[in-house]
Amino acid sequence: MHDTRISQLKKIIAPFEKTNTMSSIWQLINTLVPLIILWYAAYQTLSVSYWLTFPLLIVAAGFVIRTFIIFHDCCHQSFFKSRLANDILGTITGVLTVVPYEQWKLSHSIHHATSSNLDKRGVGDIWILTVDEYLSAPLWKRFAYRVYRNPFVMFGIGPIFVFLIQYRFNRKGARRKERLNTYLTNVLIVLLYAALIWAIGWQAFLLIQGPIFFISGFLGIWLFYVQHQFEDTYYENEDQWSYVKAAVEGSSYYKLPKPLQWVTGNIGFHHVHHLSPKVPNYYLEQAHNSTPPLQKATTITLATSLKSLRFRLWDEQGKRFISFKELNAFYRKAKSATESI
């Protein structure tokens, strides 16, 4: 896609950068009400059979993801016209998704501003090393990176560490507003969970909230991972980096079945979202369908997205992700070059 053409895309989708208050309120209703009903229904079925309970928990976890999308739009000030309304709702939905609003809003804005920029990695994104960086790294760093990129660690331990531990603490140098919001979120989570434990008992609470927390956390990390980790994605150094190219070529269109697309709040149209975060989630599909160039973005499906599990390192020469298995060829080449000197 030529630079001249791609630079016009933001202008084309500008009409979708608007908030519809009624659509936002309706989305709140059709997200939070089913979540509450599913949670209560799961509790009622505990006395019958956990085989009845668990399917409800899976569906409830999907609605937690949908709640997070509302939280996410609030962070971009795209859910309501009022900044105050976005901040209040963002904090409330942050409690429900155990994510501090101000802390995540900042790191996510940095992610948008630096996505696919090789010189500005490290905030709000997944740890990525290039082939050259990995080959020149000390043994301990290579080991740490392999552990980090292991699917069991990233999607199994990751949700527990990130949502349960990391988000409970402020980053170094956090401003007062951010620190207070993290404290408020933690206190409200404790109060909410204490009330539920008082009402139904700690065993029932863990049997319900535990799986919901883990499944929604796993799915959340998977969605974030897969929409930037595809084979021919876009990465460049600062001097060659383009915000628009990073959005359209560095973010995928995750084409999901309609029910999953609805539950995940259209976040599969990630290329549209990165191009313009001001587009509310309920307009992302329209923006995609109304803009032919955006329809040429890399499309992945449930089946093809599984291939991303083997992507580990960014090959700057080939402009693509490679696996650790493919790395062996690079290692032998580098070793031969060293020995010939």
Solvent accessible surface area in square Angstrom, and as a share of the most:
residue,aa,sasa,rsa
1,M,80,0.36
2,H,149,0.66
3,D,92,0.47
4,T,108,0.63
5,R,114,0.42
6,I,5,0.02
7,S,57,0.37
8,Q,79,0.35
9,L,1,0.00
10,K,76,0.32
11,K,144,0.61
12,I,80,0.41
13,I,0,0.00
14,A,46,0.36
15,P,86,0.54
16,F,30,0.12
17,E,63,0.28
18,K,110,0.47
19,T,23,0.13
20,N,59,0.30
21,T,60,0.35
22,M,140,0.63
23,S,38,0.25
24,S,0,0.00
25,I,67,0.34
26,W,151,0.53
27,Q,11,0.05
28,L,33,0.16
29,I,83,0.42
30,N,21,0.11
31,T,0,0.00
32,L,37,0.19
33,V,71,0.41
34,P,34,0.22
35,L,18,0.09
36,I,118,0.60
37,I,107,0.54
38,L,25,0.12
39,W,35,0.12
40,Y,133,0.50
41,A,31,0.24
42,A,0,0.00
43,Y,72,0.27
44,Q,84,0.37
45,T,26,0.15
46,L,41,0.20
47,S,107,0.69
48,V,105,0.60
49,S,37,0.24
50,Y,79,0.30
51,W,224,0.79
52,L,95,0.47
53,T,0,0.00
54,F,78,0.32
55,P,71,0.45
56,L,46,0.23
57,L,0,0.00
58,I,83,0.42
59,V,74,0.43
60,A,0,0.00
61,A,0,0.00
62,G,9,0.09
63,F,22,0.09
64,V,17,0.10
65,I,11,0.06
66,R,9,0.03
67,T,0,0.00
68,F,44,0.19
69,I,8,0.04
70,I,1,0.00
71,F,0,0.00
72,H,7,0.03
73,D,4,0.02
74,C,0,0.00
75,C,10,0.06
76,H,22,0.10
77,Q,29,0.13
78,S,3,0.02
79,F,0,0.00
80,F,29,0.12
81,K,166,0.70
82,S,54,0.35
83,R,150,0.55
84,L,120,0.60
85,A,34,0.26
86,N,0,0.00
87,D,23,0.12
88,I,92,0.47
89,L,17,0.08
90,G,0,0.00
91,T,16,0.09
92,I,88,0.45
93,T,0,0.00
94,G,0,0.00
95,V,11,0.06
96,L,59,0.30
97,T,9,0.05
98,V,11,0.06
99,V,0,0.00
100,P,0,0.00
101,Y,1,0.00
102,E,18,0.08
103,Q,19,0.08
104,W,29,0.10
105,K,39,0.17
106,L,65,0.32
107,S,31,0.20
108,H,11,0.05
109,S,54,0.35
110,I,58,0.29
111,H,5,0.02
112,H,12,0.05
113,A,60,0.46
114,T,20,0.11
115,S,9,0.06
116,S,10,0.07
117,N,2,0.01
118,L,9,0.04
119,D,85,0.44
120,K,100,0.43
121,R,77,0.28
122,G,61,0.59
123,V,68,0.39
124,G,34,0.33
125,D,53,0.27
126,I,21,0.10
127,W,82,0.29
128,I,10,0.05
129,L,10,0.05
130,T,3,0.02
131,V,6,0.03
132,D,89,0.46
133,E,61,0.27
134,Y,7,0.03
135,L,34,0.17
136,S,93,0.60
137,A,12,0.10
138,P,67,0.42
139,L,146,0.73
140,W,174,0.61
141,K,63,0.27
142,R,56,0.20
143,F,138,0.58
144,A,37,0.29
145,Y,0,0.00
146,R,102,0.37
147,V,60,0.35
148,Y,75,0.28
149,R,4,0.01
150,N,65,0.33
151,P,48,0.30
152,F,146,0.61
153,V,36,0.21
154,M,16,0.07
155,F,15,0.06
156,G,16,0.15
157,I,84,0.43
158,G,13,0.12
159,P,0,0.00
160,I,74,0.38
161,F,101,0.42
162,V,34,0.20
163,F,27,0.11
164,L,93,0.46
165,I,83,0.42
166,Q,85,0.38
167,Y,26,0.10
168,R,49,0.18
169,F,133,0.56
170,N,37,0.19
171,R,107,0.39
172,K,202,0.86
173,G,67,0.64
174,A,10,0.08
175,R,194,0.71
176,R,165,0.60
177,K,127,0.54
178,E,11,0.05
179,R,87,0.32
180,L,79,0.39
181,N,16,0.08
182,T,0,0.00
183,Y,111,0.42
184,L,86,0.43
185,T,0,0.00
186,N,31,0.16
187,V,81,0.46
188,L,62,0.31
189,I,15,0.08
190,V,99,0.57
191,L,108,0.54
192,L,65,0.32
193,Y,48,0.18
194,A,52,0.41
195,A,55,0.43
196,L,46,0.23
197,I,65,0.33
198,W,223,0.78
199,A,66,0.51
200,I,34,0.17
201,G,26,0.25
202,W,149,0.52
203,Q,98,0.44
204,A,15,0.12
205,F,11,0.05
206,L,98,0.49
207,L,85,0.42
208,I,0,0.00
209,Q,26,0.11
210,G,31,0.30
211,P,28,0.17
212,I,2,0.01
213,F,31,0.13
214,F,78,0.33
215,I,29,0.15
216,S,10,0.07
217,G,4,0.04
218,F,73,0.30
219,L,59,0.30
220,G,23,0.22
221,I,27,0.13
222,W,30,0.10
223,L,20,0.10
224,F,54,0.23
225,Y,4,0.02
226,V,1,0.00
227,Q,1,0.01
228,H,14,0.06
229,Q,3,0.01
230,F,10,0.04
231,E,53,0.24
232,D,99,0.51
233,T,8,0.05
234,Y,23,0.09
235,Y,17,0.06
236,E,34,0.15
237,N,55,0.28
238,E,82,0.37
239,D,121,0.62
240,Q,122,0.54
241,W,52,0.18
242,S,34,0.22
243,Y,69,0.26
244,V,24,0.14
245,K,49,0.21
246,A,3,0.02
247,A,2,0.01
248,V,3,0.02
249,E,58,0.26
250,G,1,0.01
251,S,0,0.00
252,S,0,0.00
253,Y,27,0.10
254,Y,5,0.02
255,K,112,0.47
256,L,19,0.10
257,P,65,0.41
258,K,126,0.54
259,P,94,0.59
260,L,76,0.38
261,Q,18,0.08
262,W,109,0.38
263,V,29,0.17
264,T,13,0.08
265,G,1,0.01
266,N,23,0.12
267,I,13,0.06
268,G,3,0.03
269,F,4,0.02
270,H,8,0.03
271,H,0,0.00
272,V,0,0.00
273,H,3,0.01
274,H,3,0.01
275,L,0,0.00
276,S,1,0.01
277,P,25,0.16
278,K,102,0.43
279,V,1,0.01
280,P,0,0.00
281,N,2,0.01
282,Y,41,0.15
283,Y,27,0.10
284,L,2,0.01
285,E,47,0.21
286,Q,93,0.41
287,A,0,0.00
288,H,11,0.05
289,N,89,0.46
290,S,65,0.42
291,T,0,0.00
292,P,86,0.54
293,P,13,0.08
294,L,0,0.00
295,Q,81,0.36
296,K,139,0.59
297,A,9,0.07
298,T,57,0.33
299,T,65,0.38
300,I,15,0.07
301,T,52,0.30
302,L,81,0.40
303,A,74,0.58
304,T,66,0.38
305,S,3,0.02
306,L,108,0.53
307,K,102,0.43
308,S,3,0.02
309,L,58,0.29
310,R,103,0.37
311,F,5,0.02
312,R,32,0.12
313,L,0,0.00
314,W,1,0.00
315,D,8,0.04
316,E,56,0.25
317,Q,155,0.69
318,G,41,0.39
319,K,96,0.41
320,R,72,0.26
321,F,0,0.00
322,I,0,0.00
323,S,13,0.09
324,F,28,0.12
325,K,167,0.71
326,E,55,0.24
327,L,7,0.03
328,N,74,0.38
329,A,54,0.42
330,F,53,0.22
331,Y,102,0.39
332,R,150,0.55
333,K,156,0.66
334,A,42,0.32
335,K,107,0.45
336,S,67,0.43
337,A,55,0.43
338,T,94,0.55
339,E,122,0.55
340,S,94,0.60
341,I,183,0.93
